[in-house]
Amino acid sequence: MAILGKRNILSIVRESAPGLYLDGGELGEILLPGRYIPAGLKPKDKLDVFVYRDSEDRLVATTETPLAMVGEFACLKVISVNQNIGAFLDWGLAKDLLLPFREQEIPVRVGQPVAVYVCLDVKTNRILATARLNRHLNRDTPAYRSGQPVNFLITGRTPLGYNAIVENAHRGLLYQDKLAAPLAAGQKLKGFVRTVRSGGKIDLSLDASGYKRVGALTDQIVQA
């Protein structure tokens, strides 16, 4: 069965004037509009597509990849604000992603990058964004060791440095004392764990040299 808000490998059911209809299992047939049909496609080929809802709330597929899928964090730019329902974010698809007013911690403005989590609305089963990140971050203490390399997303600046989301799961803090240049929300970086704190929060660093020195010294002590 196709999964809404995710990439899926789907078979072609039939061809029509608007495009190809794909087998979505329990979701029924899902239209892949003609502009997204790959060149050289054969009737028995399966397609790797992202499934979402169009502006008329119909299930559709696209071969494009959004900047974030359901279950992922991202920093997305505000394209417009509708005073009745909320803000619309650019997530790389033809239809912008809704950030409802109720899911905003503070009001957002056009042009602003906003750290959000992409999810399904339990009432409407529509894909939407929420800026209330704490609800979706893992609070368990992660089993990272000091010096372990990790990937993280910069979400905003603080007096100490930059907030980050580590491996799409835990809250992290990158201290600014050893940064060569300012960072921006939305940057995806590779760095290292400095310390793991209670509550799942992680202190981060971009520099591994200190850990390498500690590791080398430890080896010398063990050998001695």
Solvent accessible surface area in square Angstrom, and as a share of the most:
residue,aa,sasa,rsa
1,M,142,0.64
2,A,1,0.01
3,I,96,0.49
4,L,13,0.06
5,G,0,0.00
6,K,73,0.31
7,R,69,0.25
8,N,15,0.08
9,I,111,0.56
10,L,11,0.06
11,S,42,0.27
12,I,39,0.20
13,V,70,0.40
14,R,112,0.41
15,E,139,0.62
16,S,35,0.23
17,A,111,0.86
18,P,71,0.45
19,G,3,0.03
20,L,11,0.05
21,Y,46,0.18
22,L,0,0.00
23,D,72,0.37
24,G,0,0.00
25,G,43,0.41
26,E,154,0.69
27,L,59,0.29
28,G,35,0.33
29,E,81,0.36
30,I,0,0.00
31,L,35,0.17
32,L,0,0.00
33,P,20,0.13
34,G,36,0.35
35,R,178,0.65
36,Y,28,0.11
37,I,59,0.30
38,P,56,0.35
39,A,107,0.83
40,G,73,0.70
41,L,49,0.25
42,K,137,0.58
43,P,118,0.74
44,K,195,0.83
45,D,51,0.26
46,K,133,0.57
47,L,10,0.05
48,D,70,0.36
49,V,0,0.00
50,F,0,0.00
51,V,0,0.00
52,Y,13,0.05
53,R,48,0.18
54,D,22,0.12
55,S,101,0.65
56,E,116,0.52
57,D,57,0.30
58,R,141,0.52
59,L,33,0.16
60,V,13,0.08
61,A,1,0.00
62,T,1,0.00
63,T,47,0.27
64,E,74,0.33
65,T,83,0.48
66,P,8,0.05
67,L,105,0.52
68,A,1,0.01
69,M,39,0.17
70,V,22,0.12
71,G,24,0.24
72,E,59,0.26
73,F,15,0.06
74,A,6,0.05
75,C,22,0.13
76,L,3,0.01
77,K,110,0.47
78,V,1,0.01
79,I,75,0.38
80,S,47,0.30
81,V,45,0.26
82,N,58,0.30
83,Q,148,0.66
84,N,134,0.69
85,I,82,0.42
86,G,0,0.00
87,A,0,0.00
88,F,49,0.20
89,L,0,0.00
90,D,54,0.28
91,W,7,0.02
92,G,37,0.35
93,L,14,0.07
94,A,76,0.59
95,K,74,0.31
96,D,45,0.23
97,L,4,0.02
98,L,47,0.23
99,L,0,0.00
100,P,4,0.03
101,F,83,0.35
102,R,140,0.51
103,E,21,0.10
104,Q,12,0.05
105,E,107,0.48
106,I,121,0.61
107,P,119,0.75
108,V,20,0.11
109,R,166,0.61
110,V,95,0.55
111,G,36,0.34
112,Q,34,0.15
113,P,70,0.44
114,V,11,0.06
115,A,18,0.14
116,V,1,0.01
117,Y,36,0.14
118,V,0,0.00
119,C,22,0.13
120,L,60,0.30
121,D,20,0.10
122,V,146,0.84
123,K,185,0.78
124,T,66,0.39
125,N,66,0.34
126,R,120,0.44
127,I,22,0.11
128,L,12,0.06
129,A,0,0.00
130,T,2,0.01
131,A,14,0.11
132,R,72,0.26
133,L,15,0.08
134,N,70,0.36
135,R,157,0.57
136,H,65,0.29
137,L,18,0.09
138,N,64,0.33
139,R,151,0.55
140,D,104,0.54
141,T,86,0.50
142,P,16,0.10
143,A,111,0.86
144,Y,49,0.19
145,R,158,0.58
146,S,74,0.48
147,G,17,0.16
148,Q,40,0.18
149,P,86,0.54
150,V,5,0.03
151,N,71,0.36
152,F,8,0.03
153,L,14,0.07
154,I,0,0.00
155,T,22,0.13
156,G,23,0.22
157,R,156,0.57
158,T,32,0.19
159,P,129,0.81
160,L,107,0.53
161,G,0,0.00
162,Y,6,0.02
163,N,38,0.20
164,A,0,0.00
165,I,5,0.03
166,V,0,0.00
167,E,73,0.33
168,N,69,0.35
169,A,28,0.22
170,H,15,0.07
171,R,64,0.23
172,G,0,0.00
173,L,11,0.05
174,L,2,0.01
175,Y,48,0.18
176,Q,68,0.30
177,D,104,0.54
178,K,158,0.67
179,L,35,0.17
180,A,114,0.88
181,A,61,0.48
182,P,109,0.69
183,L,33,0.16
184,A,57,0.44
185,A,37,0.28
186,G,30,0.28
187,Q,67,0.30
188,K,153,0.65
189,L,37,0.18
190,K,167,0.71
191,G,1,0.01
192,F,47,0.20
193,V,0,0.00
194,R,85,0.31
195,T,61,0.35
196,V,41,0.24
197,R,116,0.43
198,S,103,0.66
199,G,49,0.47
200,G,1,0.01
201,K,72,0.30
202,I,0,0.00
203,D,4,0.02
204,L,0,0.00
205,S,16,0.10
206,L,71,0.36
207,D,67,0.35
208,A,14,0.11
209,S,44,0.28
210,G,26,0.25
211,Y,58,0.22
212,K,143,0.61
213,R,161,0.59
214,V,97,0.55
215,G,34,0.32
216,A,51,0.39
217,L,103,0.51
218,T,67,0.39
219,D,82,0.43
220,Q,112,0.50
221,I,115,0.58
222,V,118,0.68
223,Q,152,0.67
224,A,123,0.95
